[in-house]
C-alpha cells in the first residue's frame, strides 16, 4: 500500500487542498468558532445523514434491479461498509471494496457491482450540479455573490460549466456502451492491448462490467435515477443546514431563508471536489471548497472553516464506526475487501498501473 502511486498522488492532492484551506482561514478564529458551537444539533444532523444513506441504498437497489433484485435491508450494510472503506482507503478504493463486499454477500460479479457504482457516481455529480444551478441564481439575485466580486463569481461559473460537461459526457459514454453493441465490442477489443494470458479474463470482466450498465438501456430509467438521487442530496444538504444552526449561520443572511441556496451551493461544491482522488476521507478536498463557498457569500473565514471541519467529522466518524461494526460482526478484516489478505481473492484496480489484476471465481 505504501508503494502505491495512487496513495502518494492522493496524499499530494490532499496536502495542496489542506494548504489552501489553512492560508484562507485563521486557525484561532476556527478554534473559537468550534468552542462556541451549539453541539446539540449534531445528533439530528447525523440522523439525517443516515437517512440519506438509506436513500442511497434504494437508488443502488434500483441500479442493480435489471441484474438481480436485492432487498434494501441486504444492501444497506454493503453501502455503509463502502463508505467506511472510502474513509479509510486512498483514491476512493472504497468503491472497489463495496463492489467486492457485494460479491461476497450476494454473489454478484465485482465488475458488475462496480459498473453500477460508476453510474451512481455520475448521477451524484449531475444532481449536485443541478442543485448548484438552482442555488446560484437566487444568490446572484440577492446580491450575495455580487458582493464577493465579479472575478470570483465568473471563476465559479466556469468551473461549474466544465464540471457539467464532464459528467454529461460520462453518462453519455456509459449509455452508449450499454445500448449499442458496437461500443461494447470496441471496449472489449481494448483487451487485446493486454498480454495474451490476461486477455480472456479481461474480456470476461469487461462483459460483466457492461452487464452492470444494463439499467441505462431503458431511457425511462434515467429520470428515475435522477429522482432517486434528489432525496439523497437534499437530505445530506439538510444535515449541513442542521450543523449551520450550530454556528448561527442564519444570522449572516437577510432574509434568513437565503441560507437554503447557500447550503445547496456548499453541498455541491464540497462533494464535487471530493470526486478528485485524494487521501482517505477526502481530507482537504472537502474542507477547502466548503469553506470557500461560504466565504463567497460573506460568511467569516473562521466560522466557514469551523463549519467545514465539523460537517466533515459528522460525515466521516459515524458511518466509519458503523461500517467497521458490520465487518466485526461478520469477522471480515478490511484487508480482505481489497485483496490484501493472504489467500483472499484479488480485485482491481489495486495494483499500480493495472486496470485489472485478477478476479478469481469462488468455488
C-alpha positions in Angstrom: 0.0 0.0 0.0 2.8 2.4 0.9 4.4 1.8 -2.5 1.2 2.7 -4.4 1.4 5.7 -6.7 -2.3 6.2 -6.1 -1.6 6.6 -2.4 1.1 9.2 -2.8 -0.8 11.1 -5.5 -3.9 11.2 -3.2 -1.8 12.5 -0.3 -0.2 15.1 -2.5 -3.7 16.3 -3.7 -4.9 16.5 -0.1 -1.9 18.4 1.0 -2.5 21.0 -1.6 -6.1 21.5 -0.5 -5.1 21.5 3.2 -2.6 24.2 2.4 -5.2 26.2 0.6 -7.6 25.8 3.5 -5.0 26.9 6.1 -4.0 30.0 4.2 -7.6 31.2 3.8 -8.7 30.8 7.4 -7.3 31.9 10.7 -6.8 28.8 12.9 -7.5 30.8 16.1 -10.8 32.0 14.7 -11.7 28.5 13.7 -10.9 27.2 17.2 -13.1 30.0 18.7 -16.0 29.2 16.4 -15.7 25.4 17.3 -15.6 26.3 21.0 -18.8 28.4 20.8 -20.7 26.0 18.5 -24.0 24.5 19.7 -23.4 20.8 19.6 -27.0 19.8 20.4 -27.7 20.0 16.6 -25.0 17.3 15.8 -27.2 14.2 16.7 -30.1 15.1 14.5 -27.7 16.0 11.7 -26.1 12.6 11.9 -29.6 11.0 11.8 -30.4 13.0 8.6 -27.1 11.7 7.1 -28.0 8.1 7.7 -31.4 8.7 6.2 -29.5 9.9 3.1 -27.5 6.7 3.2 -30.8 4.7 3.2 -31.9 6.6 0.1 -28.5 5.8 -1.5 -29.4 2.2 -0.8 -32.7 2.5 -2.5 -31.1 4.0 -5.5 -28.4 1.3 -5.7 -31.2 -1.4 -5.5 -32.8 0.3 -8.5 -29.5 0.2 -10.4 -29.0 -3.4 -9.6 -32.5 -4.5 -10.3 -32.0 -5.4 -14.0 -29.3 -7.8 -12.9 -30.8 -9.0 -9.6 -33.4 -7.8 -7.2 -31.9 -7.4 -3.7 -33.7 -6.1 -0.6 -32.7 -2.7 0.9 -32.0 -4.4 4.2 -29.4 -6.6 2.5 -27.8 -3.7 0.6 -27.7 -1.1 3.5 -24.7 -2.8 5.2 -22.9 -3.0 1.9 -23.3 0.7 1.2 -22.2 1.5 4.8 -19.1 -0.6 4.5 -18.3 1.0 1.2 -18.4 4.5 2.7 -16.4 3.3 5.7 -13.7 1.9 3.3 -13.7 5.2 1.4 -12.9 7.0 4.6 -10.0 4.7 5.4 -8.5 3.9 2.0 -6.9 6.4 -0.5 -8.1 7.2 -4.0 -11.7 6.1 -3.4 -10.7 2.5 -3.2 -13.8 2.1 -1.1 -15.8 1.8 -4.3 -13.8 -1.3 -5.1 -14.3 -2.6 -1.6 -18.1 -2.1 -1.8 -18.3 -4.0 -5.1 -16.2 -6.9 -3.7 -18.3 -6.9 -0.5 -21.4 -7.1 -2.6 -19.9 -10.1 -4.3 -19.2 -11.8 -1.0 -22.7 -11.3 0.3 -24.8 -11.6 -2.8 -22.7 -13.5 -5.3 -22.7 -10.7 -8.0 -19.6 -10.1 -10.0 -17.3 -7.4 -8.7 -17.2 -5.9 -12.2 -21.0 -5.7 -12.4 -21.2 -4.1 -9.0 -18.5 -1.6 -9.8 -20.3 -0.6 -13.1 -23.4 0.3 -11.1 -21.3 2.3 -8.7 -19.8 4.2 -11.6 -23.3 5.1 -12.8 -24.2 6.1 -9.3 -21.3 8.5 -9.0 -22.1 10.1 -12.3 -25.6 10.8 -11.2 -24.3 12.2 -8.0 -22.3 14.7 -10.0 -25.2 15.6 -12.2 -27.6 16.0 -9.3 -25.1 18.2 -7.4 -24.6 20.4 -10.5 -28.4 20.7 -10.7 -28.6 21.8 -7.1 -25.9 24.4 -7.7 -27.6 25.6 -10.8 -30.8 26.1 -8.8 -29.0 27.9 -5.9 -26.7 30.3 -7.8 -29.5 32.4 -9.5 -31.0 33.0 -6.1 -27.7 34.1 -4.7 -27.0 36.4 -7.6 -30.4 37.9 -7.4 -30.0 38.5 -3.7 -26.6 40.2 -4.3 -24.6 37.8 -2.1 -22.4 36.6 -5.0 -22.0 40.1 -6.5 -20.5 41.2 -3.2 -17.8 38.6 -3.5 -16.5 40.2 -6.7 -17.1 39.6 -10.4 -13.9 37.6 -11.0 -14.7 35.1 -8.2 -18.2 34.6 -9.4 -17.1 34.1 -13.0 -14.5 31.6 -11.9 -17.1 29.5 -10.1 -19.4 29.7 -13.1 -16.7 28.5 -15.5 -15.8 25.7 -13.1 -19.5 24.7 -12.9 -19.9 24.6 -16.7 -16.7 22.4 -17.1 -17.9 20.0 -14.4 -21.3 19.8 -16.0 -19.8 18.9 -19.4 -17.6 16.2 -17.8 -20.5 14.5 -16.1 -22.8 14.8 -19.1 -20.1 13.3 -21.3 -19.6 10.4 -18.8 -23.2 9.4 -18.7 -23.5 9.7 -22.5 -20.5 7.3 -23.0 -21.8 4.9 -20.4 -25.2 4.9 -22.0 -23.7 4.3 -25.5 -21.7 1.4 -24.2 -24.8 -0.1 -22.6 -27.2 0.2 -25.5 -25.0 -0.1 -28.6 -23.3 -3.4 -29.1 -20.6 -1.8 -31.3 -19.4 0.4 -28.5 -19.4 -2.6 -26.1 -17.4 -4.6 -28.7 -14.9 -1.7 -29.1 -14.4 -1.7 -25.3 -13.9 -5.4 -25.3 -11.3 -5.2 -28.1 -9.2 -3.0 -25.9 -8.4 -6.2 -24.0 -6.2 -7.1 -27.0 -3.7 -4.5 -25.7 -3.1 -6.7 -22.7 -0.7 -9.6 -22.5 -2.2 -12.8 -24.1 -2.6 -14.6 -20.8 -4.7 -11.8 -19.3 -7.0 -11.2 -22.3 -9.6 -13.9 -21.7 -10.2 -12.8 -18.1 -10.1 -9.1 -19.1 -12.8 -9.7 -21.7 -14.9 -11.6 -19.2 -14.6 -8.7 -16.7 -15.4 -6.1 -19.3 -18.5 -8.1 -20.3 -19.6 -8.2 -16.6 -19.0 -4.5 -16.3 -21.2 -3.8 -19.4 -23.9 -6.1 -17.8 -23.8 -3.8 -14.8 -24.7 -0.9 -17.1 -27.9 -2.6 -18.2 -30.0 -0.2 -16.2 -29.1 2.5 -18.8 -30.5 0.5 -21.7 -34.0 1.8 -20.9 -34.3 5.6 -21.4 -37.2 5.7 -18.9 -34.8 4.7 -16.1 -32.8 8.0 -16.4 -35.5 10.2 -14.8 -35.9 7.5 -12.1 -32.2 7.6 -11.3 -32.3 11.4 -11.1 -35.4 11.4 -8.9 -33.8 8.9 -6.6 -30.7 11.0 -6.4 -32.5 14.1 -5.4 -33.5 13.0 -1.9 -30.0 11.7 -1.3 -28.5 15.1 -1.7 -31.4 17.1 -0.3 -31.2 15.0 2.9 -27.4 15.5 3.1 -27.9 19.2 2.5 -30.4 19.2 5.4 -27.7 17.7 7.5 -25.4 20.6 6.5 -28.3 23.0 7.4 -28.7 21.4 10.8 -25.0 22.0 11.5 -25.3 25.5 10.2 -27.6 26.2 13.1 -24.7 25.2 15.4 -22.8 28.3 14.2 -25.9 30.6 13.9 -25.2 30.9 10.2 -28.8 32.2 9.6 -27.8 35.4 11.2 -25.4 36.1 8.3 -28.2 36.4 5.8 -31.2 38.7 5.4 -33.7 37.2 4.9 -32.6 34.1 6.7 -34.2 31.8 4.1 -31.2 32.6 1.8 -29.4 30.0 3.9 -31.1 27.3 1.8 -29.5 28.2 -1.6 -26.2 28.8 0.3 -26.3 25.3 1.8 -27.1 23.9 -1.6 -24.1 25.6 -3.1 -21.9 24.4 -0.2 -23.2 20.8 -0.6 -22.5 20.8 -4.3 -19.0 22.5 -4.1 -17.7 20.3 -1.3 -18.9 17.0 -2.7 -18.0 17.6 -6.3 -14.4 18.4 -5.1 -14.3 15.1 -3.3 -14.6 13.2 -6.6 -10.9 14.1 -7.1 -8.8 11.1 -5.9 -7.2 12.2 -2.6 -6.3 10.9 0.8 -8.6 8.7 2.8 -11.7 10.6 3.8 -11.0 13.3 1.2 -9.2 15.4 3.8 -8.7 18.9 2.4 -10.7 18.3 -0.8 -13.8 18.7 1.3 -12.9 21.4 3.8 -11.4 24.0 1.3 -14.4 24.1 -1.2 -16.9 24.1 1.6 -15.3 27.0 3.4 -14.7 28.8 0.1 -18.3 28.6 -0.9 -19.4 30.1 2.5 -16.8 32.9 2.3 -18.0 33.6 -1.3 -21.4 34.7 0.2 -19.9 36.7 3.0 -19.5 34.3 6.0 -16.4 35.0 8.0 -13.5 32.7 7.2 -13.2 31.4 10.8 -16.8 30.4 11.0 -16.7 28.9 7.5 -13.6 26.8 8.3 -15.1 25.6 11.6 -18.4 24.7 9.8 -16.5 22.7 7.1 -14.5 20.8 9.7 -17.5 19.9 11.9 -19.6 18.8 8.9 -16.7 16.6 7.6 -16.3 14.9 11.0 -20.0 14.3 11.2 -19.8 12.7 7.7 -16.8 10.5 8.5 -17.0 9.2 12.0 -20.5 7.7 12.4 -20.6 5.8 9.1 -17.0 4.6 9.6 -17.8 3.2 13.0 -21.0 1.5 11.8 -19.1 0.1 8.8 -16.4 -1.3 11.0 -19.0 -2.8 13.3 -20.7 -4.6 10.3 -17.3 -6.1 9.4 -16.5 -7.0 13.0 -19.8 -8.9 13.4 -19.2 -10.8 10.2 -15.5 -11.4 11.2 -14.2 -9.9 8.0 -11.0 -7.8 8.1 -10.9 -4.7 5.9 -7.8 -6.0 4.2 -9.9 -8.8 2.7 -12.1 -6.4 0.9 -9.2 -5.1 -1.2 -7.5 -8.5 -1.7 -4.6 -7.6 0.6 -5.1 -10.6 2.9 -3.2 -13.7 2.2 -5.4 -16.2 0.3 -8.1 -13.6 -0.4 -9.3 -13.1 -3.9 -7.6 -10.2 -5.6 -9.7 -7.5 -7.0 -9.0 -4.4 -9.1 -7.7 -1.7 -9.5 -5.3 -2.1 -6.5 -2.1 -2.9 -8.3 -0.1 0.1 -9.7 -0.7 0.8 -13.3 -3.1 -2.1 -13.8 -6.7 -2.0 -14.9 -7.5 -5.5 -13.7 -5.3 -7.9 -11.8 -7.5 -11.0 -11.5 -10.9 -11.8 -10.1 -10.9 -15.4 -9.1 -14.3 -17.1 -9.2 -15.3 -18.5 -5.8 -15.9 -22.2 -5.8 
